[in-house]
Amino acid sequence: MRKNNMFLFVRKYFGFLKFVPGLAIVFDGLLKLGTFASKPALLDWMDEIEAKALSWPNTRATTHKYGGLQLNYIKTEIGHIHGNGLLDMLLSRKIKEQLMADGRIEDHHTFKNTGWISFYIHNKNDAGYALALLRLGYERLEGKNNNDL
């Protein structure tokens, strides 16, 4: 798993700034600008993920409070993708353990030992895997909603 070192540096030393209103969204915009300059195909893959996810019933996109594209099922977050291709999302701990055993995802960069995961999109195959992860989260939320009826 390759990580974005600049993202990790900024999060470690300047992460407290995310609480300044609007600053995280500006930072994510800068991440996206950097992605455009260094790996424009990643932005295309992120757009494809968004388009496919929005085709699922009751799914919509918003801006995440700390920047990035947030995908929601009804009013609940499925996951969000930052401008550098980092997907963060919540799964059950059991599913997270199973996926971590495969070695493709990692513990969330902030919420350790929870159901939150992080996954970096580096190539077209990763984009497909990110969409599959989001679909897993969508189906989990859809099942919860249907069980409440």
Backbone torsions as a table, in degrees:
resi	resn	phi	psi	omega
1	MET	NA	117.4	176.7
2	ARG	-92.3	134.8	-180.0
3	LYS	-109.6	159.3	175.4
4	ASN	-86.5	105.0	-174.1
5	ASN	-62.8	-37.9	179.4
6	MET	-63.6	-42.7	178.4
7	PHE	-60.1	-45.0	-179.6
8	LEU	-64.9	-39.2	178.0
9	PHE	-62.4	-49.9	-179.0
10	VAL	-62.6	-43.3	-179.5
11	ARG	-62.9	-40.8	-177.4
12	LYS	-67.6	-46.0	-172.4
13	TYR	-98.5	-20.7	-177.0
14	PHE	-127.3	12.8	-177.8
15	GLY	-58.0	-28.9	179.9
16	PHE	-62.3	-21.9	-178.8
17	LEU	-70.6	-13.4	-179.9
18	LYS	-64.7	-15.6	179.5
19	PHE	-85.1	-6.1	174.6
20	VAL	-79.0	120.2	-175.1
21	PRO	-51.9	127.0	175.8
22	GLY	83.3	-17.2	-175.5
23	LEU	-67.3	-37.9	179.2
24	ALA	-64.0	-35.6	179.3
25	ILE	-69.2	-39.0	176.1
26	VAL	-63.9	-44.8	179.5
27	PHE	-60.3	-42.5	179.5
28	ASP	-65.4	-35.2	175.0
29	GLY	-61.7	-39.1	176.5
30	LEU	-67.0	-37.7	174.8
31	LEU	-59.4	-43.7	-179.4
32	LYS	-64.8	-39.5	177.2
33	LEU	-62.9	-42.9	176.4
34	GLY	-63.2	-38.8	177.4
35	THR	-65.2	-40.5	177.8
36	PHE	-59.8	-39.7	-178.9
37	ALA	-75.0	-35.5	-173.2
38	SER	-100.0	-30.6	-176.2
39	LYS	-153.9	71.4	-175.2
40	PRO	-60.2	-27.1	179.0
41	ALA	-60.9	-31.2	179.1
42	LEU	-59.9	-39.5	178.6
43	LEU	-65.4	-36.4	176.0
44	ASP	-64.3	-43.3	179.0
45	TRP	-63.3	-39.4	178.6
46	MET	-65.4	-39.3	176.2
47	ASP	-63.2	-40.2	178.1
48	GLU	-63.8	-42.7	177.5
49	ILE	-59.1	-47.2	-180.0
50	GLU	-59.7	-47.9	-178.1
51	ALA	-61.2	-43.5	-179.4
52	LYS	-68.3	-42.3	-179.9
53	ALA	-65.3	-36.2	-180.0
54	LEU	-71.4	-11.3	175.7
55	SER	-80.3	-12.4	178.2
56	TRP	-76.6	139.8	-180.0
57	PRO	-56.6	141.8	175.9
58	ASN	63.5	25.2	179.6
59	THR	-110.9	137.9	176.4
60	ARG	-143.8	163.4	-178.6
61	ALA	-111.8	142.9	174.3
62	THR	-139.4	176.2	172.6
63	THR	-87.9	131.5	178.5
64	HIS	-71.8	148.1	-175.8
65	LYS	-61.3	-24.1	176.5
66	TYR	-108.8	23.0	177.0
67	GLY	93.0	150.4	178.8
68	GLY	105.2	175.2	179.3
69	LEU	-88.7	121.7	177.0
70	GLN	-105.7	130.5	175.6
71	LEU	-105.4	131.3	-175.9
72	ASN	-121.7	143.9	168.0
73	TYR	-103.3	114.9	-170.9
74	ILE	54.6	-107.3	-179.5
75	LYS	-114.2	9.2	-176.1
76	THR	-109.2	135.3	-179.6
77	GLU	-67.0	130.3	170.9
78	ILE	-84.8	-46.9	-179.7
79	GLY	178.2	175.0	177.8
80	HIS	-142.8	149.9	-179.3
81	ILE	-119.5	122.8	177.5
82	HIS	-79.1	165.7	-176.0
83	GLY	-63.3	-12.7	177.9
84	ASN	-99.9	8.5	178.5
85	GLY	88.0	16.9	178.1
86	LEU	-89.5	116.9	176.2
87	LEU	-94.6	126.5	173.2
88	ASP	-118.9	135.8	177.9
89	MET	-159.9	161.4	-179.4
90	LEU	-102.7	129.6	173.4
91	LEU	-127.2	175.0	172.9
92	SER	-70.8	155.8	179.7
93	ARG	-62.0	-35.3	-179.7
94	LYS	-64.4	-47.1	179.0
95	ILE	-64.6	-40.6	179.0
96	LYS	-59.3	-45.5	179.3
97	GLU	-59.5	-44.2	179.5
98	GLN	-61.7	-44.4	-178.3
99	LEU	-70.4	-36.0	178.7
100	MET	-67.0	-30.6	177.6
101	ALA	-62.7	-29.2	177.1
102	ASP	-74.0	-19.5	175.8
103	GLY	83.8	8.0	-178.0
104	ARG	-92.8	-27.9	178.4
105	ILE	-108.4	169.4	176.9
106	GLU	-137.1	166.5	176.0
107	ASP	-59.0	143.9	-180.0
108	HIS	-55.2	142.7	-175.0
109	HIS	-65.7	-17.2	178.7
110	THR	-120.5	-47.9	-174.8
111	PHE	-92.1	76.4	179.8
112	LYS	-68.8	152.9	174.6
113	ASN	56.4	36.0	173.9
114	THR	-126.5	-168.1	175.4
115	GLY	-83.8	-3.8	-178.7
116	TRP	-72.8	139.0	178.0
117	ILE	-125.5	162.7	171.1
118	SER	-128.6	142.8	178.4
119	PHE	-146.3	126.3	178.9
120	TYR	-92.7	132.2	176.1
121	ILE	-93.1	116.4	-179.3
122	HIS	-114.2	-23.6	-176.0
123	ASN	-149.5	178.8	-176.8
124	LYS	-60.6	-39.5	178.1
125	ASN	-63.8	-39.5	177.4
126	ASP	-63.5	-36.3	178.5
127	ALA	-62.7	-40.7	176.3
128	GLY	-63.8	-40.0	179.3
129	TYR	-67.8	-39.1	177.6
130	ALA	-61.1	-42.0	177.9
131	LEU	-63.8	-39.9	178.0
132	ALA	-64.1	-39.1	176.7
133	LEU	-63.0	-45.4	178.7
134	LEU	-62.8	-37.8	178.1
135	ARG	-64.6	-38.8	176.4
136	LEU	-61.2	-44.0	177.5
137	GLY	-65.7	-39.6	177.8
138	TYR	-60.8	-49.2	-178.9
139	GLU	-63.7	-35.1	176.6
140	ARG	-62.3	-46.2	180.0
141	LEU	-69.8	-39.1	178.9
142	GLU	-62.3	-40.8	177.4
143	GLY	-64.6	-40.1	176.8
144	LYS	-62.1	-44.1	-179.7
145	ASN	-63.5	-43.5	-179.7
146	ASN	-68.6	-29.1	178.0
147	ASN	-72.9	-21.2	179.9
148	ASP	-79.2	-15.1	-176.9
149	LEU	-72.5	NA	NA
